[in-house]
Amino acid sequence: MKEHGIGQATGKIILIGEHAVVYGQPAIAFPFNGVGVTATVQKATIDTLDSAYFTGKFDQLAHTEQMQSVYRLIQKLKNDLQAPNFALKIESTIPAERGMGSSAAVAVAITRAFFDWQEQTLTDEALTSYVNFSEQIAHDNPSGIDAAATSGTNPILFEKGQPYQHFPLNIDAYLLVADTQIKGRTREAVKAVAELKKVDPDTVDMALNRLGRNTKHAQQAIIHNQSALLGKVMTDSHYVLRYLSVSNELLDRAVLTAINHGALGAKLTGGGRGGCLLVLTDTLATAQKIQEQFAQLGITKTWLQGLGVYQNA
C-alpha cells in the first residue's frame, strides 16, 4: 500500500451527433483535457470525504441522495480491495450539468486513486465496470460513453447497440469550448425533437440522417487531418440542430460570431437549449480572438484545447 493514491480523469464533450444518436445515428465523443478531476486517497483513522459537494464523515453520505453514486462506488472499492479506513479528497474543474461527463470523470478518478493506493493493477475492463456501476446509480440507464471518453485519450464513435470505435486524433486544429452558463435542458430538448418528429416525420428523418452523415464525415476528417471539412460539418450540424429546436438565441449568436471571426466551424454540444458550444480554429490566435468576441456576448467561461500535433504545444 502506498502512502497516497492518486487518480485523474478528463472531461468529455460530444463533438457531433447529439440527439440524432437517440434515433440510431452515430455520434462522436471526445476526451476534453481542458477540465478534469483529481482524486487523492490516504490512510486515516475514520473514513472521510473532502469535496465541493460534501465534506465530512463518509458514512453521512449514505443519506445524501445527490452523492449516492459516489458513496456506493467508494464502498464497493473499499470492500473489493480490502482497503483500510481512508481520507479521500476530490478536486474537479468540470462544471456540472454542462454535458462534460462530470459524474463519470469523478468515478474514473476515484477508482484509479484507490487502485493506485493499494498498488493493484487496474485493467481497462475493471475500470469500465466500476465506472458503469456508479453511472447506473447516477443516471439509471447510461450509454457508457461518458465512462469511455473520460478515461481515454482518443475520440470514440458510438451507435446504439454497437461496440465503441476508438480512432486516432490526427487533426491539426484548436478546439474552443465555451460555456453559455445557461444550464442545458436536455430532457426538454429531447422531448421537443420527438414531438417535431410526430408532426413532420419525413423532414425530421432527413435531418437526423444528415446529422448521421455529418458524423461519419467528421470521423474521416479527424483521421485524415482535414480540419476545414470538420469545421464545415460542425457548422452544418448546428443549423440542423437549430431546425430541430435544440438551439437557443445565445448559442446561435455565438456560432455566427465565431464564423464571422475566422472559425473553421462552430456548433452547440450536448443536450442544447443552453450549455456549451464548440469552435474549431486553425490557429491559436484565431481562437483567442473569438474568446474576446465571446466575452462581449457575456460568454466569459471558455477552455482551449490543442488537437493533433498541437496537444502538447
Buried (B, 14 or more C-beta within 10 A) or exposed (E): EEEEBBBBBBBBBBBBBBBBBBBEBBBBBBBBBBBBBBBBBBBEEEBBBEBEBBEEEBEBBEEEEEBBBBBBBBBBBBEBBEBBEBBBBBBBBBBEBBBBBBBBBBBBBBBBBBBBBBEBEBEEEBBBEBBBBBBBBBEEEBBBBBBBBBBBEBBBBBBEEEEBBEBEBBBEBBBBBBBBBBBBBBEBBBEBBEEBBEEEEEEBEEBBBBBBBBBBBBBEBBBEBBBEBBBBBBBBBBBBBBBBBBBBEBBBBBBBBBBEBBBBBBBBBBBBBBBBBBBBBBEBEBBBBBBEBBEEEEBEBBBBBBBBEBEEE
